Structure formats: structure tokens, C-alpha cells
Amino acid sequence: QVQVVESGGGLVQAGGSLRLSCGVSGSSSVSNYMSWYRQAPGNQRELVARITKIGVTNYADSVKGRFTISRDNAKNTVYLQMNSLKSEDTAIYYCNADGRPRGSTTWYDYWGQGTQVTVSS
């Protein structure tokens, strides 16, 4: 069974930094894409950043220049380094990745349980 597990959220003051991690286990192949989404209360879930297996990245305009997404294919793990955090970055951050269960030829989309990031002003 493929599992996606995030870690690294917490409470930080505005201007501070946090690093989120997300590991994908149980997949027979390295994820083709790995992404971070976030959802603030009353808002829709939005894409924060995405990285492909070969390292192509894209970011939401609101985080460009402040957040950096990276990955370790050997560990099938993705990271999100968040610098210069603002109060508007407060949200639950979700990891999203594709995976292929062992014994299956089908790729599926998976989500983590989310990790809370709170930025105090």
C-alpha cells in the first residue's frame, strides 16, 4: 500500500523559516511528480509548488522567491523550504504524489494527511 507522510509543520514568527518533508513509501517506482498544496480556513486548496522526477519545478506566484521545492529520488522524498514566511502562509500543507502499488501497472494519485503551518505576525 502506498503511503504519503508529511512532517515539519509548526508555529513560526513572520519572517522565519520552516522546512517540510514528505516521504512516499510502498510504491514500486519513484514518483513522476511530487507537489505541495495548502488550504487555509475558508479557502480552496491551492498548489504551492511541484517538482517532476527530473527536477523541473513550478511555483505559485505568491511563494516565488521565498519557497524552494526539492526532492531526493533515492528516498522518494520531497521537501519544501519556506523562508520569509508571512501570516498569509498560514494553512494546512498537503503533500501530493503519484505512485504505483507493488504488483500493479497502474499509477494512482495520493495525498498525505496534512501538516499545520502557522505564522504569527
N, C-alpha and C positions, 0 to 999 in steps of 0.2 A: 504494500500500500504506500502510495506517495504521500509524504507529509511535508508541510511548509511551516517552519517555526521561526518567528521573529524574536529579536531581543534588542535591548539597548535604549528603550524609551525612558522617559523620566521627566523631572522638573528642572528647568534651567532658566536663568535670568536672560532677559533680552540682551542680545549681543554675544551670547555664549554659544557653545558648540555641543553637539551630540553626534554619536555615531551609531547607526542602526545596522544590525546584521540579520541575515535571513538565510537559513540553510534548507536545502531541498534534499530529502532522503527518500530512498525507496524507488527511485527512478532508474531505469536501465540505461538511460542516456543523459548526457548533460543537457540542461535546458537550453532551448534555442533563444528564448528571451527571458529576462527577469526584470521585474518592474516594481516600483513603489508607488502606491496610491495613498491618498489621505482623505479623510472625511471629518469635517468639523460639524458641530451640532447645527442642525437646520440646513446643512448644505449637502449637495450631491457629492458622491465620491469622485475625486479627480486624479488624473495621472500627474505624478510628480516627476518621475524620471524612469527611463527604460534603457536597458543595455542588451545588445544581442550577444550571441556566443562569440562573435569575432570582435566585440568591443565597440560597436557603433552605439552611440548614445544620443538621447534626446531628452530635453528638459521642458518643464512648464516655464513660461516666461517669468513667472513670479519667483522662481528659485534660481534662475540662471545667474552664474557668478557667485552664488553662495553655497549651493549644494553640489556634491560630486558623487556620482554613482560609479561603482567599480565591482568587479567580480573575480572570483577565484574558481576557474573551471575545474581544477583538480578536486576541489571541495564542494562544487556545485553550490556555491555560496555567493550572495550579493550583499554589498554594503552601501550605505548612504551616509556620507559625511556631510553634516549640516553645520554650517558656520554662519555667523552674523544672524542668529535666529531672532525672529520678530514675534510679537504676540499673535499676529495673524497666521503664524505657522502652527499654532496650537491645533491639534487634531489627533485622531487615531490614524496611525500609519499602518497600511496593509502591504504585505509582500504578495506579489502575483508572479507565477511562473508556469511554464508548461512542463510536462513530464510524461514519461511513458512507463506504466507499471511493468514490472518484470513479467515476461511471458506474453505481453501484449504488443501488437504492432501499431496500436492507436495512441496518439498524443492527446492529452487532456489538459485543461486549464485548471490550475489550483490556486487557492488563496490561503494565506495564513490567518491566524486568529486576531491579529492586530496588536499594536503596541501604542500606548498613550504617550504623546509628546505634549508637554505643557510649558509654554514660555511665559514667564511673568514679566510684566512691564514695570 
